[in-house]
C-alpha cells in the first residue's frame, strides 16, 4: 500500500514539477497531474503484486528443495539454555572493612 502511494505521489509530483520547469503556474493542469498520479499508482500496484509473486515463488522453491533434499539439511538437536551456557560463579568480592 505504501509503495502504491509512493508511486502515485511521484507521478503527481513529477507532473507538477514539469509544470514548474516549463514556467506554467502550478495550479494549471490538475487533470494531467491527477492522471499521471493514477497511472503511476496503477504501475506501483502492478509492480508490488509482481514482487510479491516473485517472493512467493522463491519461497516455495526454497521450501520444496529443503523438503526434497533432507540429507543436505539435517535436523538440529534442541538444547536448553542450561546446556548452552557455561556454569557461572559470582565474582569474589573481599570485604573492604
C-alpha positions in Angstrom: 0.0 0.0 0.0 2.8 2.4 0.8 4.5 1.6 -2.4 1.3 2.4 -4.3 1.1 5.8 -2.6 4.7 6.5 -3.3 4.3 5.8 -7.0 1.1 8.0 -7.0 3.0 10.8 -5.3 5.9 10.5 -7.7 3.6 10.7 -10.7 1.6 13.6 -9.4 4.8 15.4 -8.2 6.6 14.7 -11.5 3.8 16.2 -13.5 3.7 19.3 -11.2 7.5 19.6 -11.5 7.1 19.6 -15.3 4.6 22.5 -14.9 7.1 24.3 -12.7 10.1 23.8 -15.0 8.0 24.8 -18.1 7.0 28.1 -16.4 3.4 27.1 -16.2 1.6 28.1 -13.0 1.3 25.2 -10.6 -2.4 25.5 -10.3 -2.8 24.7 -14.0 -3.0 21.1 -15.3 -4.6 19.4 -12.3 -6.3 16.8 -14.5 -3.0 15.8 -16.1 -1.3 15.8 -12.6 -4.1 13.5 -11.3 -3.9 11.3 -14.4 -0.2 10.9 -14.0 -0.6 10.1 -10.4 -3.2 7.4 -11.1 -1.1 5.9 -13.9 1.9 5.7 -11.7 -0.2 4.3 -8.8 -1.5 1.6 -11.1 2.0 0.8 -12.2 3.1 0.7 -8.5 0.3 -1.7 -7.7 1.3 -4.0 -10.6 5.0 -3.7 -9.5 4.1 -4.6 -5.9 2.0 -7.6 -6.8 4.7 -8.8 -9.2 7.3 -8.5 -6.4 5.0 -10.4 -4.0 4.5 -13.1 -6.6 8.3 -13.5 -7.1 8.8 -13.7 -3.4 6.2 -16.4 -3.1 7.7 -18.4 -5.9 11.2 -18.1 -4.5 10.0 -19.2 -1.0 8.1 -22.1 -2.5 11.1 -23.3 -4.4 13.3 -23.0 -1.3 10.9 -24.9 0.9 10.4 -27.5 -1.8 14.2 -28.0 -2.1 14.6 -28.4 1.6 11.7 -30.8 1.7 13.1 -33.0 -1.1 16.7 -33.0 0.0 16.7 -33.9 3.7 20.2 -35.2 3.6 21.5 -31.6 2.9 19.6 -30.2 5.9 19.9 -32.4 9.0 17.6 -31.8 11.9 19.2 -29.8 14.6 19.1 -31.2 18.1 17.3 -28.9 20.5 19.2 -27.7 23.6 18.1 -26.0 26.7 19.8 -22.7 27.8 21.4 -24.5 30.7 23.3 -26.7 28.2 24.4 -23.8 26.0 25.9 -21.5 28.7 28.9 -22.4 30.8 28.5 -22.6 34.6 28.9 -19.1 36.1 30.0 -18.3 39.6 29.7 -14.8 41.1 33.0 -12.9 41.3 34.8 -12.9 44.6 34.5 -9.6 46.4 36.5 -9.2 49.5 35.2 -7.2 52.4 36.5 -3.6 52.4 36.5 -3.1 56.1 
